[in-house]
Amino acid sequence: MPAAKKTAAKKTAAKKTVAKKTARVSTTDALAVLAKDHKRVKKMFKDFEKLKENGAAADKQALAQQICTELTLHAEVEERIFYPAVREAINNEDLLNEAEVEHASAKDLIAQIQSGDPSDPIWSAKVSVLGEYVNHHVEEEEGQMFPKAKKAKMDLESLGQEISSMKQSREGMTGTASPVKSAGRSASAPA
């Protein structure tokens, strides 16, 4: 009997530990919202690589456009909401400055992809290089910036709600983000 009680006690303790961990990880905090975007775009890049050699130009163009749209909105919410809050909460200007320079490089490639011709072999290379930039950027954000934001005890839940709200206001009826552009400015340039 005592062994059965110990096993039941261990199971109860394990359930409490899992419940605690689950309770701490919100799916609406800023880090979770941004990480979900990262995961979705990384999958799109993998799908593009499968289409790259033998896919139809129209399919490649449609997927590349979806990637560009997603990244444009993601960069905008980071630059307008997340980065200013992180900049205020942590003392690491270099990390945030590098992230913004990485965004600028990505935006340049996005513009080239959106105005390019999918039948041009260089066009597919640009999409692949954008994927490499994004992977590097995601590693730095999730490996360096996110832990610092968590450690700074930022109100990540409130930031996540603000990010989600901005994203929803930009999404079209199909559930994909619509680019936010005005003449002569990049999609995520401040208004």
Contacts in CASP RR format, 6 or more apart in sequence:
PFRMAT RR
TARGET T0000
AUTHOR 0000-0000-0000
METHOD contacts of the structure
MODEL  1
MPAAKKTAAKKTAAKKTVAKKTARVSTTDALAVLAKDHKRVKKMFKDFEK
LKENGAAADKQALAQQICTELTLHAEVEERIFYPAVREAINNEDLLNEAE
VEHASAKDLIAQIQSGDPSDPIWSAKVSVLGEYVNHHVEEEEGQMFPKAK
KAKMDLESLGQEISSMKQSREGMTGTASPVKSAGRSASAPA
25 32 0 8 1.000
26 32 0 8 1.000
26 156 0 8 1.000
26 157 0 8 1.000
27 33 0 8 1.000
27 36 0 8 1.000
28 157 0 8 1.000
28 160 0 8 1.000
28 161 0 8 1.000
28 164 0 8 1.000
29 156 0 8 1.000
29 157 0 8 1.000
29 159 0 8 1.000
29 160 0 8 1.000
30 81 0 8 1.000
30 82 0 8 1.000
30 85 0 8 1.000
30 149 0 8 1.000
30 154 0 8 1.000
30 156 0 8 1.000
30 157 0 8 1.000
30 159 0 8 1.000
30 160 0 8 1.000
30 163 0 8 1.000
31 146 0 8 1.000
31 149 0 8 1.000
31 150 0 8 1.000
31 156 0 8 1.000
32 160 0 8 1.000
33 160 0 8 1.000
33 163 0 8 1.000
33 164 0 8 1.000
33 167 0 8 1.000
34 74 0 8 1.000
34 77 0 8 1.000
34 78 0 8 1.000
34 82 0 8 1.000
34 141 0 8 1.000
34 146 0 8 1.000
34 163 0 8 1.000
35 142 0 8 1.000
35 146 0 8 1.000
37 70 0 8 1.000
37 74 0 8 1.000
38 138 0 8 1.000
38 141 0 8 1.000
38 142 0 8 1.000
40 70 0 8 1.000
41 67 0 8 1.000
41 70 0 8 1.000
41 71 0 8 1.000
41 74 0 8 1.000
41 134 0 8 1.000
42 134 0 8 1.000
42 135 0 8 1.000
42 138 0 8 1.000
44 63 0 8 1.000
44 66 0 8 1.000
44 67 0 8 1.000
44 70 0 8 1.000
45 67 0 8 1.000
45 127 0 8 1.000
45 128 0 8 1.000
45 130 0 8 1.000
45 131 0 8 1.000
45 134 0 8 1.000
45 135 0 8 1.000
47 63 0 8 1.000
48 60 0 8 1.000
48 63 0 8 1.000
48 64 0 8 1.000
48 67 0 8 1.000
48 127 0 8 1.000
48 128 0 8 1.000
49 128 0 8 1.000
51 59 0 8 1.000
51 60 0 8 1.000
51 63 0 8 1.000
52 60 0 8 1.000
52 124 0 8 1.000
52 127 0 8 1.000
52 128 0 8 1.000
57 118 0 8 1.000
57 119 0 8 1.000
58 118 0 8 1.000
60 118 0 8 1.000
60 124 0 8 1.000
60 127 0 8 1.000
61 118 0 8 1.000
64 113 0 8 1.000
64 118 0 8 1.000
64 127 0 8 1.000
65 114 0 8 1.000
66 176 0 8 1.000
67 127 0 8 1.000
67 130 0 8 1.000
68 110 0 8 1.000
68 113 0 8 1.000
68 114 0 8 1.000
68 179 0 8 1.000
69 176 0 8 1.000
69 177 0 8 1.000
69 178 0 8 1.000
69 179 0 8 1.000
70 176 0 8 1.000
70 177 0 8 1.000
71 106 0 8 1.000
71 110 0 8 1.000
71 130 0 8 1.000
71 134 0 8 1.000
72 107 0 8 1.000
72 110 0 8 1.000
72 177 0 8 1.000
72 179 0 8 1.000
72 180 0 8 1.000
72 187 0 8 1.000
72 188 0 8 1.000
73 167 0 8 1.000
73 170 0 8 1.000
73 177 0 8 1.000
73 179 0 8 1.000
73 180 0 8 1.000
73 187 0 8 1.000
73 188 0 8 1.000
75 103 0 8 1.000
75 106 0 8 1.000
75 107 0 8 1.000
75 187 0 8 1.000
75 188 0 8 1.000
76 166 0 8 1.000
76 170 0 8 1.000
76 180 0 8 1.000
76 187 0 8 1.000
76 188 0 8 1.000
77 163 0 8 1.000
77 166 0 8 1.000
77 167 0 8 1.000
78 99 0 8 1.000
78 103 0 8 1.000
79 100 0 8 1.000
79 103 0 8 1.000
79 188 0 8 1.000
79 190 0 8 1.000
80 166 0 8 1.000
80 188 0 8 1.000
80 190 0 8 1.000
81 159 0 8 1.000
81 162 0 8 1.000
81 163 0 8 1.000
81 166 0 8 1.000
82 159 0 8 1.000
82 163 0 8 1.000
83 96 0 8 1.000
83 99 0 8 1.000
83 100 0 8 1.000
85 149 0 8 1.000
85 154 0 8 1.000
85 159 0 8 1.000
86 96 0 8 1.000
86 145 0 8 1.000
86 148 0 8 1.000
86 149 0 8 1.000
86 152 0 8 1.000
86 154 0 8 1.000
87 93 0 8 1.000
87 96 0 8 1.000
89 149 0 8 1.000
89 152 0 8 1.000
89 154 0 8 1.000
90 148 0 8 1.000
90 149 0 8 1.000
90 151 0 8 1.000
90 152 0 8 1.000
92 148 0 8 1.000
95 140 0 8 1.000
95 144 0 8 1.000
95 145 0 8 1.000
95 148 0 8 1.000
96 145 0 8 1.000
98 140 0 8 1.000
99 137 0 8 1.000
99 140 0 8 1.000
99 141 0 8 1.000
99 145 0 8 1.000
102 133 0 8 1.000
102 136 0 8 1.000
102 137 0 8 1.000
102 140 0 8 1.000
103 137 0 8 1.000
103 188 0 8 1.000
105 133 0 8 1.000
106 130 0 8 1.000
106 133 0 8 1.000
106 134 0 8 1.000
106 137 0 8 1.000
107 186 0 8 1.000
107 187 0 8 1.000
107 188 0 8 1.000
109 126 0 8 1.000
109 129 0 8 1.000
109 130 0 8 1.000
109 133 0 8 1.000
110 130 0 8 1.000
110 187 0 8 1.000
111 186 0 8 1.000
112 126 0 8 1.000
113 123 0 8 1.000
113 126 0 8 1.000
113 127 0 8 1.000
113 130 0 8 1.000
116 123 0 8 1.000
117 123 0 8 1.000
118 124 0 8 1.000
149 156 0 8 1.000
150 156 0 8 1.000
167 177 0 8 1.000
170 177 0 8 1.000
170 178 0 8 1.000
170 180 0 8 1.000
171 177 0 8 1.000
171 178 0 8 1.000
172 178 0 8 1.000
179 187 0 8 1.000
180 187 0 8 1.000
180 188 0 8 1.000
181 187 0 8 1.000
182 191 0 8 1.000
END
